[in-house]
Amino acid sequence: MRGKSIPRQRPISRKICEEPASHTCALFCTLKSSPQWDVYLQATHRQAYPSHQIIFCEGDKADVVHLLCQGEVKLVVSDRLDHRRIVHLISGTRTPCDILDKACLSIPAYSVTCETLKPCQICCLSRSTFLEFLREHPGFALGVMNVLGAEVGHLMRDLQEDSTLSARGRLAKGLLNLVHTHGVPMRKGIAIGLSLRRQELAELIGTTRETVTRLLSEFSRRNIVTLEKRAICVLEPDRLATIVRRAR
């Protein structure tokens, strides 16, 4: 199901975008340092989405810039054979006010499909208004460019490393990344605070669901992780790191 048209709602409140965790988002810090931050907030409005709702689809006309305030989403790309790959998981707790599809700032179409994993609050701003804001405030625009450049560099390094890893190594690395970004400390390990289906894990690391199921069972037998339905708890992150090193 495609994303619904977005009705005009009340302006986003400053409180939602200024929780302490917001400072982990480099783009948010760039926005907040601008003297035009209040004007920017007033031009936005908030939309609520339930779990597993498509917000926008790859290839659709990009009329709206979406920023995640609360909840979690996945960004997915598809090739000509309709093979899907999750390219990013974004948490509103970790990086609130992050732009969900930054590529739409330079091209008039969405480069990914965005789907909610949990109920979300999303801050929406018309693309034309955002681009006008960039043109009028070059210092702000330069800050956004620096953030985007750093993200592209990180993505390229990840792609280069993943191309040399086996499926086992990519899964171990993927679990470590999820521990870092969505980990919840438990008495016996670190639970991944994100409910992902086996198919979604496969799309995240670029393999098949069957391979992910087999490797997770192996990690469970070796007491590296525990499994309970979709819940995964990493018992020994160091052993996952060893698997990644050996898979290079």
N, C-alpha and C positions, 0 to 999 in steps of 0.2 A: 504494500500500500504506500502511495506517495505521500509526502508531507502535505498537510492541509494549508490553505492560505491563512495568513496570520492576521487576526483581527487587531485593531488598534486597542491597546490597553494602557493603563496608567504608566507614567514614566518609571523606570527602574529606580529603586531607592538606593541611596548611597550606602546604607547599612549592608545590603546584600553583597556589594562589591568591595567591602572594606573589612571583612573578617581577617584576623591575623594571618591565616593560611594564604591569603591573597598574595602576600609578599613573596611566595615561592614562584610566582608567575612573572617571568621577565617582561612579557608584553604588558601585563597589568601595571608593573612598576613604571614602564615607559608611558602608559596612559596617565597614571596618577601624577607623574612629575610635570605633566603639561598644565599650564595655567588655564587651559580651556577645558579641563576635566569636567567641571560642572555643566558646561554647555554640551559636552559629549553625552553625559548621563541623561540630560533632559531630552535629548533627541532619540533615546532608546525606549523600547517597551519590552515587557516581559511576557513570555508565553510558557504555559505548563504543558508538558508532554508525559504520557504514561510510559511504562516499560515496553520495550520492543515496538516502538513507534518510529517509522521512517520520518526523519526531519526534512531531508532533501536527498535527491538522487543524482548520481554521477551523470553528467551530460546535460542536466536541466539548466535552464537559464538562471543565472545567479543574480537575483534581484535583492537579496537580503544577506547581510553579514550576521552570522550567529555567534554569540559568545556564551559559553557554558558557565552558569553561576552555581548551580547545584545539580548533583546527580552524576551519572557516568554514561559515556557513549562510546561506540566503536566507529571507526572510519574504515571503509572497505572499498577496494578497487576490483574491477573485473576485467579479464582479457577477452579476446574475441571468441574464445571457446567457453566463456562464462565461468572460468575458474576464478574463485573469489580469494582475495588475500586481505586480511586485516592489517592495515598499515599503522594504525595508532589506536590506543585506548586512552581516553581522556577522563580525568576525574575532576569534578567541580570542587571537591574538597582540597585536592592537592594544588590544582592550578585554576582557580576561578577566574572568570573573565578572559579565558583563552579563546581565540578565534578558532572555530571548528574547521573551516576550510580556508586557509590563508591564501591558497592559489587563486581563489576567486577575486582577490584584490587586483590581480593582473590580467585575468582572462574572464570573459563574461559568462562562464559556465562553471558549475561545480565539478571539481576534479575527483571527488569521492562520493560515496553514499554514506550518509550518517544515520545511525540507528541508536536509539536509547537502550541501555542495559538496565537502568533503573529509572524511576520517575525523575524527571529533570525540570529545572527552571532555566530557561534560556533567554538571554538578553538579545533583542533583535534590533537591527539598525539597517535602514535602506542602504544598498551598496553605493548609490549615487551620493548620498549624504556623507558616507564614510570617505569616499574618494575626494569629495569637495573639502572635507575636513583636512585630509592629507595635503591637498594643494595649498590650502590657506596657511598651514602650519608646517613649514619644511623641517623644523627641528624635530617635531613629533614624527614626521614621515621618516626622517633619517633613523630615529630610534626604532621604528617598526622594521625598517630594512635591516638593521643590525640584528634584531631578534630573528628575523626570517633567515638571514644568512647563516647564523649559528645553528638553527634547526636543520637547514639543508646539509650543512657540514656533518652534523651528528648522524643524519639519515644515511648519507653516503658512506660513512665509516661503518655503520651497522650493516649495510648491504654488502660491503666489501668483505666483512668478517663472515657474514652468513653464507656467502658463496663458497667458503672453504670448509664449512662445518657439515658434519653428517646430521641426519635427522635427530639422532640421540643428542648430539651437541647443541643443536638448535633448540630442542625442547628443554634441555637443562638451562641454557641461557635464557630462554623465554620465561621459565619458572623463576629464575633469579631476578629477572627484570620485574616480574609481577610481585615478588616479595619486596623489592625495593619501592615500587610505586603504590602497591595496594596491600602490603603486609600488615597483619594484625598479630602482635606478640601474644602467644599462648603459653601455658605452663610447659608444654612439651613441643616447642617448635614455633613456627610462624605460619599462621593461616593466611591464605590468599583471600582477601576480603572482596572478592569479585567472583560471581557465579558464572562461569563460562562452560558452555557445552563442549563436549569433545570435538565436535566439528569446528567450533570457534577457535579452540586451541590449535587445531590443524591449520585453519586459515591464518592464524597468527604467525606460525612458524613455517608455513609453506610446505605442508605434507598432507597425508591422508588421515582421515579419522581413524582408520584401522591401525595405522602406524602409531598415532598418539595413544590409543587405547593399549596397544601392546607395550609401548615404552613406559607408560604410567604404571602398568601392572608390574613391569620389571623393577621400576624404582620403588614400588610398594614392597615387593618381595625382599628387596635389599635394605628395607627400613630407612630409605632416604626420604620418602613421603608417606603420608597416610591419605586414604581416599574414602570419602563417604558421599555417594551420589556425585553431585557436581563439586562438592567442597574438597579442596586440596590443602593439606597442611605440610609444609616443608620442615622436616625434622633436622636435617643436616645440610645447610646451605653450602658448607665447605666442600662436601662431597659432590654437589652439583657443579661447583666451580672447578673441581678436579676433572670432572667429565668434560667440561667445556675446553679446558686446557689440552686434554688428551685427544680431543676431536679435531683440533686444529691441524 
